[in-house]
Amino acid sequence: MINSVEKADVLIEALPYMQKFAGKTIVVKYGGNAMVSEELKRNVIQDIILMKYVGMRPVVIHGGGPEITAMLRQLGKETTFTGGLRITDPETVSVAEMVLVGKINTEIVTLLNQYGGRAVGLNGKDADLIVAQKHWAKVTENGKTKEADIGMVGDVDRINKGILLTLLDQGYIPVIAPIGVGLKGETYNINADSVAGEIAGALAAEKLLLLTDVEGIYRDYQDKSTFVSTLSFGEAQEMIQSGSIDGGMIPKVEACIQALKKGAAKTHIVDGRQPHSLLLEIFTNKGIGTEVVKE
C-alpha cells in the first residue's frame, strides 16, 4: 500500500508538468471502453477535472458509434452497406444526432458538472463550429477502387474556433459531439477522431489525447516487442501506406497527423482501459501509449 512519502513523490513528479502545461489547451477524444465501464468513465471525468483545476484548458470531443448502432437496432432500423461501409441515410443521421447530442453529450456534461467542472455541451451546428462537406468513401470491388456515396457522412471543411476560445477564456470545459453542418444546413455525422484532430489543430493545442482500447501502435501488432512509444508523422504515414497501421487505428493516426500539420504541438494515442490513463500520460515521466510528433 502506498505510504505518505510515496504519495508526496507522486505529486513532486507531477509538479513540473503542472507548471509546463498551465494555461495550455489539452484536447481529449473520449471513446472506447472508457465510455462503457462506469469505473473508467469516472476516472476520465476526474482526470479532466483535475487538469482543469491545475490550470489547463481541456476540450472534450466524444464518439458514440456503439450507442448509435444499439438505438438503430432498438428502433428496428435496418442498416444497408456498400463495400462493407454503412450507409447513413437521413433517418440514420437523425438517430445519430439524437444519440450523440441528446444523450451522450448531455451525460458527459452532467458528469463533469457533478464533479465540479463548468462544462458546456456543443455540436458542430452551434455557431457553425464544425462546417462539413460530404465524405466520399473509397471502396474496392472486384479489384477496383472507386468512390462510393455512403450518405450523410461528412469531412471537416473548417472549424470556427471563436465559440471555443470564448468558452475557454471564461473557464468553461467545451464538450463537443461530432455532428457537422453543411453549407446548406445539412446534418453530417463525422468521425470523432477526425473532429478531435481538426479541433486540436485549430486551437494549436499543446496535446491531443486519443483514448482507445489498445496499448498504442505496434510495427507488427502480432509482436508485442515492436511497440512504438514515439513516432514521427512521416513514419506514421509510411506505416499506413505499408499496412502496418490498419483498421480502426487509421483514423486515429490520421487525426494525429492532421492535428500536427495544423498547429498542435504533440499527439498521443492512449490506452483508455487503464485507470486514470490521461493523468498517467500528462503527469508522469514515462507516460503511456504512443506519441506522434512532428519530428
N, C-alpha and C positions, 0 to 999 in steps of 0.2 A: 504493500500500500504506500502511495506517495506521501512523504513527510513534508513538514513545513518548509524546510530548506529547499527541497526539490521543487516545491510549488513556487518558491521565490526565484529559483533558477529558470523556471519556465517563463516567468514574467520578464526577467532580465534578458533572456534570449529574444523575447518579442519586442523589447524596447526600441532597438534601432529601426525595426520595421515600422513600428508605430510612428516614429519620427520621420522616416523616409516617405511614408505614404499619407501622412496627414494632409488633408486638403486635396488629395488626388481622387480622380474618378475611377471606380472599380466597377466593371460591367460583369454581371453574373448571369450566365444562361442556366436556368434551373430546369432540370428534366431528369428522366430515367427513374431508377429505383428511389431516389431521394424525394420523388413526388408521391410515391406509393406507400413506403414504410412510414408509419406515424412517428417512430423514433427518429429516423433520418430527417423527416420533414421538420421536426422540432429543432434538430441540430442545425439545419441550414438556416432556419429563421433566426436562431440565436446567434449564429456566426455573422449574419448580415447586420443584426442589431449591434453586435459588438464592434464591427467595422465602423458603423455609423458613430458610435459613442466615443471612439478613439480618433475621430476627426476625418474619416474617409467619406467619400461621396458615392455610395453604392447605387447602382441602377440594375434592376432585375428584369430579364426577359424570360418568359416561360413557354414551354411547349404544352402538349396535351393530346398527342395522337391517339394513345390507347383509350382515353376517355371519349374522344370523338367516335372512334370505332364502336365502343360499347353503346353509346347513345344511338348511333345509326341502327345497330342490331336491335336495341330495345324498341325503336320506332318501326321496326320491320322494313327498313330501307335496304334494298339490295344494292350491293356495290358492283359496278362494272369496271373492267380493266382493259387496258390496251398495252401490249408489250410488257405485261406484268405490273403496270402502273395504274393506280386507282384514278378513275375519272371523277372529278369534283364538279358535279352539276350544280345549278343554282340552289336546289334543295339541300344538297350536301354542304355547300358553303354556308348556308343559313344555320344548319346544325352546328357546324364548326364554330361559327361566330357565337352562337348561343353558349356552347360549352366553354370556349376559350375566354370570352369576355364576361358572360353572365355567371359562370360557375367558378372556373379555376382562378381567374384573375381576382374575383371578389374574395375567394377563400384565402389566397396568399396575402392580399391587402389586410384582411381581418386579422390573420395570424401575426403579421408584422406589427400591427397596431396594438394587439393584445400584449405583445412583449415590449412595448414602449417605443416603437418606431412611429414615424409620421409618414405613412405610406399612402400613395395616391395611385389608383388604377387608371391605366391608359390603354388605348389601342391605336392603330395607325390612322383611324378616322379623326381622332382628337387633334385639332389644329393642323390637320394634314401632316401628322407626324411621319407616317410611312406612306409615301406615294409609290404606287406599284404599277408594273406593266405585266402583261400576260406572259406566263412561262410556257415555252415550247420545249417539250421533253424530247430527248433523243432515245429512240428505241431501235433495237436490232431484230429484224425478222428475215429469215432465210439468208443470213449472212450479210444483209444490207442494213445500213444505219439510215434512219430517216427521222424527221421531226414529226411529233405527234401532238395533237390537241388534247390535253387532259383536263380541260375545263377551267374553272375559276381558281387556278393556282397561279401565284404571282412571283415575280422577282422584284427586289427593291430597285426603284428608279432613283429615289433620293430620300434623304432623311432631313426633315425640317426640325432642327435641334432646339429651336428657340424655347419651346414649351418645357423641354427637359432642363435647359440651363436655368430658366426661371424657377422651376421647382427645386432644383439642386441648390441654387443660391438662397432659397428660402428655408432650407433644411429638410426638405421632403425626400422620401425614397420613391422614385418612379418605378412602377411595376407594369410591364408592357406585354400585352397579348399580341401575337404575331399576325394580326389582321391588317391588311393594307387597303388603300383606297386608290382606285384608278382615276384617270383624268376625267372620266365621265361619271364618276361616283360609284363605279363598280366595286364590289367587295371581293377581295382576294385573300385566300389562305396562303401564307408564306412559311417556308421552313424556318423554325425558330432559331436554329444555329445561324442561318444566313442573316436574319434580322439582328441577332446579337453582334455578329461581325461588323455589319454596316453601322450600327449604333456606336460600337466601340471605336470605330474609325472616325465617325463624325464628331465624337466628343474628345478625340485624341486621348483616350483612356490610358491610364497607367498600366492597367491589366484588364484582360478579358479572360474570365474563368468559365470554362465549359464543363459542366458536370455530366458525366457519362457513367456507364456501367462496366467499364473495363479499367485496367490499371493505367493505361496510356497507349502509346504507339510502340509496336514491335516491328523490326525489319522483317521478321518471319514470325507470324502470330503463333505458329506451332512450337516455336522455340523460345521459351521464357528468358533465356540468356541474351536474347537480342533486343531486350527492352531499351528504348531510347529516352534518355532523360532530357536532352536538349537537341533541337532540330532547327536548322535554318529553313526559311520558307522556300529557298531554292531546292534544298534536299526534299522538302515536303512535296513540292510539285513533281519532282522526279519519281518519288515513291508512288504518287497517284498514277502517273503515266505508266510505270512499270507493273502496277497491280499489287505492290506491297501494301498499299493502303487501299482498301476497297469497302464496299457495303456502306453501312451507316456511319463509318468513320470519315468517309469522303466529305460530306457537308460540314463536319466539324473542322477538319483540317482546312478546307476551303474558306471557312469563316475566319480562321486564324490568319490565313494568307491575306484575305481582303482587309481585315482589321489593321494588319501591319502596313499594308500598302497605303491605307488611307489615314494613318496617323497614330494608331495605338502603339504603345511602347513595347509591351510583351503580351503574349497569349499563352494560356495553359489549358491543357486537357486533363481534367482531374477526375479521379475515381470517386464518384458520389456515393458509393456504397460504404465508404469509410466514414465513421462518425467524425463530425467537425472537419471535414476534408478542406473546406475553404480556409479555416484558421491554420491548418497544418501547412497549406501551400503558401499562405501570405506571411505567417509569423514565425516560421522555423527556418533554420539554416539549410536543412536538407531539402525541405519541400516534398511534394509528392507529384506523381503524374509526369506528363511530358510538356515541356515548354517549347513553343515555336517562336523563334526570334528572327529579326531581320538578317542578322549576320551570324 
